[in-house]
């Protein structure tokens, strides 16, 4: 399996990772639930969160996803990307799932927004001790 196929597999199978934004000139990370489509990542969040305010000021983000916690050799991705905040109804419908019910009334909840991250660069890390590999889109 080449690096791009491995990256696609990681994105398809891993849904929890960290997302960093910039808060008062310093990085700030939090765990997020990710959905993907052809290397574009989507996250549901409330428009009332700090991360939305931070991304409005600076749309650059850094994401780590895929590490299983098994130890040396667990492949994961480092993603540098640009985030866009969307309240587009079709995107909210697309991302909506039952796990969001404790946080939102439904895909039409006025506080629900979708963060869409378009990767600027992506690297496959720690694959069986191999050197990092850049993913070409």
C-alpha positions in Angstrom: 0.0 0.0 0.0 1.5 3.4 -1.0 1.5 6.5 1.1 -1.7 8.0 -0.5 -3.6 4.7 0.0 -2.5 4.5 3.6 -3.5 8.0 4.2 -7.0 7.3 2.7 -7.3 4.2 4.9 -6.4 6.2 8.0 -8.9 8.9 7.2 -11.6 6.3 6.5 -11.0 4.4 9.7 -10.0 7.1 12.2 -12.6 9.5 13.4 -11.0 11.1 16.5 -7.9 13.3 16.3 -6.6 16.7 17.5 -7.2 20.0 15.8 -5.0 23.0 16.6 -6.0 26.6 16.2 -4.3 29.8 17.1 -5.5 31.5 20.4 -3.8 34.8 21.3 -0.8 34.0 19.2 -0.3 30.5 20.6 -1.4 27.1 19.5 -4.4 25.5 21.1 -5.4 21.9 20.5 -8.6 20.0 21.2 -10.0 16.6 20.3 -12.5 16.5 17.5 -14.5 14.0 15.6 -13.7 14.0 11.9 -15.5 12.9 8.8 -13.8 12.9 5.4 -14.5 12.9 1.7 -11.6 12.6 -0.7 -9.0 14.1 1.7 -11.3 17.0 2.8 -12.1 16.9 6.5 -15.4 17.9 8.1 -16.2 18.5 11.8 -19.5 19.5 13.4 -19.3 22.1 16.2 -21.3 24.9 17.7 -20.9 28.4 16.3 -20.6 29.6 19.9 -17.3 27.8 20.5 -13.8 29.4 20.9 -12.5 27.4 17.9 -15.0 29.1 15.6 -13.9 32.5 16.8 -10.3 31.5 16.5 -10.7 30.2 12.9 -12.6 33.4 11.9 -9.4 35.3 12.9 -7.0 32.8 11.5 -8.2 29.9 9.3 -5.0 27.9 9.5 -5.1 24.6 11.4 -3.0 21.6 12.2 -4.6 18.2 12.6 -3.2 14.9 13.9 -5.3 11.8 13.2 -4.8 8.0 13.0 -2.6 7.1 16.0 -4.0 4.0 17.6 -1.9 4.1 20.8 -0.3 0.7 20.1 3.2 2.0 20.2 6.1 2.4 17.7 5.0 1.9 14.1 1.4 3.2 14.4 0.9 5.3 11.3 -0.8 8.6 11.6 -1.3 11.8 9.6 -0.1 15.4 10.1 -2.3 17.7 8.2 -1.8 21.4 7.7 -5.0 23.0 6.3 -7.2 25.9 5.9 -10.6 25.9 7.6 -13.9 27.3 6.4 -16.9 27.7 8.6 -20.1 26.7 6.9 -23.8 26.8 7.9 -24.8 25.4 4.5 -27.9 23.2 5.0 -26.8 20.4 2.6 -23.4 20.1 4.3 -25.1 19.9 7.8 -27.4 17.2 6.5 -24.4 15.3 5.0 -22.4 15.3 8.3 -25.3 14.8 10.7 -25.5 11.6 12.6 -27.3 10.3 15.7 -24.2 10.9 18.0 -24.8 14.6 17.7 -28.2 14.5 19.4 -26.8 15.4 22.9 -25.4 18.6 21.5 -27.8 19.7 18.7 -31.6 19.4 18.1 -30.9 18.2 14.5 -29.2 19.3 11.3 -31.4 22.4 11.3 -30.1 23.5 14.7 -29.2 27.2 14.3 -26.0 26.7 16.5 -24.7 23.9 14.3 -21.9 24.8 11.9 -19.6 22.6 9.9 -15.8 23.2 9.8 -14.5 22.2 6.4 -10.7 21.7 6.3 -9.0 21.7 3.0 -5.5 20.2 3.4 -2.6 22.4 2.3 -0.2 19.6 3.0 -0.4 16.1 4.5 2.4 13.8 5.8 2.2 10.1 6.7 4.1 9.7 9.9 5.6 6.7 11.8 4.7 4.0 9.3 6.7 1.1 10.6 9.5 3.4 11.4 9.8 4.8 7.8 10.7 8.4 7.1 7.7 10.8 6.9 6.1 10.7 3.4 4.3 13.7 1.8 0.9 12.9 0.4 0.4 14.3 -3.1 -3.2 15.2 -4.1 
